[in-house]
Amino acid sequence: MGLENITALAIEIAVAKLFNFRTNNILSCVRGGIVFDYELDILILTPHGFGYEIEIKTTKSDLIADK
């Protein structure tokens, strides 16, 4: 698979494997809530109480639109 053919779903799966979905809570497409008022592509919550936000960009226009 060339880099131009990588999808957001493929990136989400790779991130879930990287952060070990068996030991961490991994949530996809989280929208709004009490703590934040924006969309998260991936939210990873560790058993030790840490949270990681992962933002996925698949095109240059995605990146520019978030500035």
C-alpha positions as CSV (number, residue, x, y, z in Angstrom):
1,M,0.0,0.0,0.0
2,G,1.5,3.3,-1.0
3,L,1.4,6.3,1.2
4,E,-1.2,8.0,-1.0
5,N,-3.7,5.1,-0.4
6,I,-3.6,5.1,3.4
7,T,-7.0,5.8,4.9
8,A,-8.0,7.3,8.3
9,L,-9.4,3.9,9.3
10,A,-6.0,2.2,8.5
11,I,-4.3,4.9,10.7
12,E,-6.8,4.3,13.5
13,I,-6.1,0.6,13.5
14,A,-2.4,1.1,13.5
15,V,-2.6,3.5,16.4
16,A,-4.8,1.1,18.4
17,K,-2.2,-1.6,17.9
18,L,0.6,0.7,18.8
19,F,-1.1,1.8,22.1
20,N,-2.1,-1.8,22.8
21,F,-5.9,-1.9,22.8
22,R,-5.9,-4.8,25.3
23,T,-4.5,-2.6,28.2
24,N,-5.7,0.9,27.2
25,N,-9.2,2.2,26.5
26,I,-9.3,3.5,23.0
27,L,-12.2,5.6,21.7
28,S,-12.7,6.7,18.1
29,C,-14.6,9.8,16.9
30,V,-15.3,11.3,20.3
31,R,-17.4,14.4,20.0
32,G,-17.8,17.1,22.6
33,G,-18.6,16.6,26.2
34,I,-18.1,18.2,29.6
35,V,-14.3,18.5,29.4
36,F,-13.9,19.7,25.8
37,D,-16.0,21.1,23.0
38,Y,-14.4,19.8,19.9
39,E,-14.0,16.4,18.1
40,L,-11.2,14.0,18.8
41,D,-10.2,11.4,16.2
42,I,-8.9,9.0,18.8
43,L,-8.8,9.3,22.6
44,I,-6.6,6.9,24.5
45,L,-7.1,6.4,28.3
46,T,-4.5,4.5,30.2
47,P,-5.0,2.4,33.3
48,H,-2.8,5.0,35.2
49,G,-5.2,7.9,34.3
50,F,-3.3,9.5,31.4
51,G,-5.2,10.5,28.3
52,Y,-3.8,10.9,24.8
53,E,-5.5,12.8,22.0
54,I,-4.6,11.6,18.5
55,E,-5.6,13.8,15.5
56,I,-5.5,12.1,12.1
57,K,-4.8,14.1,9.0
58,T,-5.0,12.3,5.6
59,T,-4.6,15.3,3.3
60,K,-2.8,18.6,3.2
61,S,-6.1,20.5,3.1
62,D,-7.1,18.7,6.4
63,L,-4.0,20.0,8.0
64,I,-4.5,23.6,6.8
65,A,-8.2,23.6,7.8
66,D,-7.3,23.0,11.4
67,K,-5.0,26.0,11.8
